[in-house]
């Protein structure tokens, strides 16, 4: 469908429209220039540390972003569930690392179908029973399933708790003809304590040591097995541990951060600041690319604005942050002050903003840009996000597949 020469998507937002006029708000927005910066920054980081990048797709579940990551050089896409893997494969993603256990025959059937259609698929295991179930199911389908042993930590999430369990599980996998042990997987985000950096370095070194031991014992079914870890907060520490001599030339180190692609204004901005403190040699770092735009809908009492934005629209593990304000039908070059503005409460469809004493020019319909913490919990609220340029013109509709 066309209108005034502009392409119209199913949601009715015209390509070329401007966020400040003609776009129904609230809207989740990805800024084009920061997105491009983050894509190349993390890809260069991984390559500089001799690692592959398999970004965690659960953050965005947005195929347009998956393909940008692959075009930038990513090795594959990480996902968390069988339906997520199916959705990614249906949108052209063929190398999938499911950083999770594959349990339940219905989920196994989904993955078997993907493998039969040509997917290069990997998942993790941490128990003899799961190995037995997977071995039987995939043998009956006449397929081979590539698995990685998950290395956990005491008090953490999933994963083998000690080296003896890992060695025993490797032997069990070797006895299942339908399973192929192709590496080790871990997640450092479950390591806590008074000195988390030290704990994470110890964990990463342990992961490397176990991988080297299994390789020396001939437990892996292929050359250059995978060693993978890294969320979006400690990727630098993991990359440094993986870059050491024990892995070089013998393993494929894979990093799995997901939130880097759009970054955020909260949790991961703080984490990135810590990365740059640890690594002052890194240039600039990541920049926030995700915002949600919404309008002032009520000024019910002095010092209070109610914005038509709620928990249905934006992540709220931390309260949203007021970034900028514009007059409706204004221009991006004419932002209005939000100095001293603070979000104090968020409901399903309403956000309470405490205004500064000198905020005398606020009008109903003013457009406010908000930053969120933890991008995963903003993406999953939208069927599409809008890619915009520096002038806030809509360049692309990015559909999600949650």
Secondary structure, DSSP 4 states (H G I P E B T S, - for coil): -EETTEEB-TTSPBTT-BTTBSS-SSEEEEEHHHHHHHHHHHHHHHHHTT-EEEEEGGGT--HHHHHHHHHTT-SEEEESSHHHHHHHHHTT--EEEEEEE--SHHHHHHHHHHHHTT-EEEEEE--HHHHHHHHHHHHHTT--EEEEEEE--TTSSSSB-SHHHHHHHHHHHHT-TTEEEEEEEE-GGG--STTHHHHHHHHHHHHHHHHHHHHHTT--SSSSEEEEE--SSSHHHHHHHHTSGGGTTTEEEEE---GGGT--SSHHHHHHHHHHHH-TTS-S-----EEEEEEEEEEEETTEEEES--TTTS--SS--EEEEEE-TT--TTS-B--TT-EEEEE-SS-EEEEPPTT-----TT-EEEEE-S-THHHHTT-SEEEEE-TT-BEEEEEE---
